[in-house]
Amino acid sequence: MRQDTVINFEQVTKKFAFQSQKTFKEFLPALIKGEQTSTGFTALDEISFQIQAGECVGIIGPNGSGKSTILKLIAGVMSPTTGQVTVKGQVSPLIELGAGMHPELTGRENIYLNGAILGLRKKQINAQLQSIIDFSEIEEFIDQPVKHYSSGMYMRLAFAIAVHVDPEILIVDEILAVGDEAFQAKCFRRMEEFKKQGVTIIFVSHSLGQVQKFCDRVLYINKSRLIADGGAEEVCEKHDEDNSKK
């Protein structure tokens, strides 16, 4: 493994199991009889790749191919079934944005709550507070409970909080569809700033145009396997070819 490698997947497999029996009354007799009590599926099947510091890598593939599982393994919210995942550096995951939002709290209170979840101290949040509010463009509603926010306002605030963390590795999952075109453009400008600063970026999107414009390298995942790994244009063409055959 190269010295500047910040993400390393070695023969990573991730399997999920589902219990076949829906109730304990159904589960216990099956367990006693030695019958199969669970079924499952393989989300990732012996995936291997490395990402170097400062790379901007896109991940593409159809729904259910394993993209989100890769991101969650990088973020450390789950572990592989077999194989090894090594990550070096502070990770800021822009996945499932707003998962830490409390609906009864105001936008301002949620900035402090989510900032703390992302590892910021209160002093750091105080220093960034107005910048977060300005970026979200919802200052008029910042002292209202977020349960009254529209989905767009909710996601704008969550994105604004997340990009004010100082990450070494930034994970971006299908969140640049937040808000109108002007806000999306602002999000991309912020991403470009991170890129220029040498932040390692992992970018997942169904928009191949966005991926080719923003990423230098792309991983193409399909049916739980790594199909292609290379230059953005080349790999996106491979993706298009595969889809045109269907």
Disulfide bonds with the S-S distance in Angstrom:
none
